[in-house]
Amino acid sequence: MAKAKRKEKKRKLPLVLGGIGLTVASCVVFPIVINGLSRKIYRASSSTADIDFSELGPEIVKIKEDGKRED
């Protein structure tokens, strides 16, 4: 009877430690990795090469009398 209880405790220990490790990883490690990767992907995908900064300025949109925009 005592041996059976010890075997059961030995089987539960890796499950408990694995659950704790998975919880710590999902709460601490994964957010850090996700933030780093998302920043790299965003910086790689957004570039200012296509923007003509000399032509930037306010845009004047004419509005008709009924309140709708003219395109």
Buried (B, 14 or more C-beta within 10 A) or exposed (E): EEEEEEEEEEEEEEEEEEEEEEEEEEEEEEEEEEEEEEEEEEEEEEEEEEEEEEEEEEEEEEEEEEEEEEE
